[in-house]
Amino acid sequence: MMTSDTLSSDEKTFLMETVRRTKGDCKTQASMYDIGNDLGMDKADASGIAEALMGYGCLEIRTLSGGIAVTEAGLDLAVELGAEIGGRKRDDSRALNDRPVLDEAMRAAVETLMTDIKSMAGGLNLDYDAIDELTADLRTVDAQLMSPKPKTSILAACLNSIRNTLKASGVEPIEKRLEILLR
């Protein structure tokens, strides 16, 4: 049986964004390329992630131009990841703020996102104060991720601060990934 632990953090993010755009309706389609673009992926990466999710039975291809739809299995995984869909909600949701301590799946998602943010941080047009704030937040996240029990409240506060800093600098794809993680 497919579980959310099988998915990479990018696959989870892509699935959750597909569910959000289709409002959890298996009959509604969305463009895999638009979703990928909004998440900071090129067409090849978006196509590869969508194909992987199709292989897992989470998505279906609907059009030759990249139209996809979520399946019932995809909705089940999205609920496992913390989505509320048509009254279905997982009791022990994987939303970042729902647990006092980060679980391994969320730790991996946060680590992947932090790696992406760090790799692009030097190219941002941030003023000195914004760079200092971003650096402090990244160091705090790193310190929490080294802890055997990373505190979600501390991580959520830092991730919100990072999101606001990136939003002010116009870095939408990463900011949207942060928003999805913080839901």
MIKEDREN-448747 format. One line per 2 residues: their letters; for each residue x, y, z of C-alpha. Coordinates in steps of 0.1 Angstrom, whole numbers, plus 2048, in hexadecimal, padded with zeros to 3 digits. Layout:
a) X/Y/Z ~ ...
END
This chain:
mm) 800/800/800 ~ 80C/823/7F7
ts) 814/83A/814 ~ 81F/85E/816
dt) 841/853/823 ~ 848/844/800
ls) 845/866/7F0 ~ 862/87F/7ED
sd) 85C/8A2/7FB ~ 858/8B0/7D8
ek) 83F/895/7CF ~ 82B/89D/7EF
tf) 82B/8C2/7E7 ~ 821/8BC/7C3
lm) 805/8A5/7CE ~ 7F8/8BD/7E8
et) 7F8/8DA/7CF ~ 7E5/8C4/7B6
vr) 7CB/8BC/7D0 ~ 7C8/8E1/7DA
rt) 7C4/8EC/7B5 ~ 7AA/8D1/7AE
kg) 799/8D7/7CF ~ 79C/8B2/7D5
dc) 785/8AA/7B8 ~ 791/88C/7A3
kt) 77D/899/785 ~ 78F/8BA/784
qa) 7B0/8BD/772 ~ 7CE/8D5/776
sm) 7ED/8DA/762 ~ 80B/8C8/76F
yd) 821/8E2/75F ~ 80F/8FF/770
ig) 812/8ED/791 ~ 836/8E6/78C
nd) 83E/90A/781 ~ 82D/918/7A0
lg) 842/900/7B5 ~ 862/90C/7A4
md) 866/8ED/78D ~ 86E/8ED/768
ka) 857/8D8/751 ~ 86E/8BA/752
da) 86E/8B9/778 ~ 849/8BE/77A
sg) 843/8A3/760 ~ 85A/88B/773
ia) 849/891/794 ~ 826/88E/785
ea) 830/86D/774 ~ 83E/85F/795
lm) 81D/868/7A6 ~ 80A/858/789
gy) 81F/839/78E ~ 815/839/7B3
gc) 7F0/83C/7A8 ~ 7EC/85F/7B7
le) 7E7/872/797 ~ 7D8/86B/774
ir) 7E1/87B/753 ~ 7C3/88B/743
tl) 7D1/89D/725 ~ 7EF/89A/70F
sg) 7F7/8BF/717 ~ 7FE/8B7/73C
gi) 7DB/8B6/74B ~ 7DB/8A1/76B
av) 7C1/897/785 ~ 7C5/889/7A8
te) 7B8/865/7AE ~ 7A7/858/7CD
ag) 7C8/848/7D8 ~ 7D8/86B/7D4
ld) 7BC/87A/7E9 ~ 7C2/860/804
la) 7E7/868/804 ~ 7DF/88D/806
ve) 7C9/887/824 ~ 7E6/874/834
lg) 7FC/892/82D ~ 7E2/8A8/83F
ae) 7CA/8B5/825 ~ 7A5/8B8/82D
ig) 791/8AC/80F ~ 76C/8A8/80F
gr) 76A/8A3/834 ~ 786/88A/835
kr) 7A2/893/84D ~ 7BE/87F/85C
dd) 7BD/87F/882 ~ 7E3/881/885
sr) 7E8/89A/868 ~ 80B/8A0/85B
al) 807/8C6/859 ~ 825/8D6/868
nd) 813/8E7/884 ~ 7FE/8C9/88F
rp) 81A/8B8/8A3 ~ 831/8C4/8BF
vl) 84F/8B2/8AF ~ 857/8AD/88B
de) 853/88A/87D ~ 86C/87B/864
am) 857/883/845 ~ 853/8A7/84E
ra) 878/8A9/858 ~ 881/89D/835
av) 869/8B7/825 ~ 878/8D3/839
et) 89C/8C8/832 ~ 895/8C7/80D
lm) 885/8E9/80D ~ 8A1/8F8/821
td) 8BB/8EB/809 ~ 8A9/8FB/7EC
ik) 8A6/91D/7FF ~ 8CB/91D/808
sm) 8D5/915/7E4 ~ 8C3/934/7D8
ag) 8C8/94C/7F5 ~ 8E7/95C/7E7
gl) 8D5/966/7C7 ~ 8B9/979/7D9
nl) 8B8/99E/7D9 ~ 8B4/9A3/7FE
dy) 8BF/9C0/813 ~ 8D7/9BB/830
da) 8BC/9B7/84B ~ 8A8/99E/836
id) 8C8/98A/830 ~ 8CF/98A/856
el) 8AC/97F/85D ~ 8AC/963/843
ta) 8CE/957/850 ~ 8C2/956/874
dl) 8A2/943/86A ~ 8B6/92A/855
rt) 8CE/924/872 ~ 8B2/91F/88A
vd) 8A1/906/873 ~ 8C3/8F4/86F
aq) 8C6/8F2/895 ~ 8A4/8E4/899
lm) 8A9/8CA/87D ~ 8C9/8BE/890
sp) 8B4/8B9/8AF ~ 8A7/895/8B6
kp) 885/8A6/8BC ~ 881/8C5/8A5
kt) 866/8DC/8B3 ~ 84B/8E3/899
si) 842/904/8AA ~ 865/912/8A6
la) 868/905/882 ~ 846/913/879
ac) 850/935/886 ~ 871/935/873
ln) 860/927/853 ~ 846/943/855
si) 861/95D/858 ~ 874/94E/83B
rn) 854/94E/826 ~ 84E/972/82E
tl) 872/97B/825 ~ 870/968/804
ka) 84E/977/7FC ~ 85C/99A/800
sg) 878/991/7E8 ~ 860/982/7CE
ve) 86C/95E/7D0 ~ 84A/94E/7C9
pi) 851/929/7C2 ~ 863/924/7E3
ek) 84B/93A/7F6 ~ 82E/925/7E9
rl) 840/905/7F4 ~ 844/914/817
ei) 81F/91D/817 ~ 815/8F9/80E
ll) 82B/8EB/829 ~ 81D/903/843
r) 7F8/8FB/83B
END
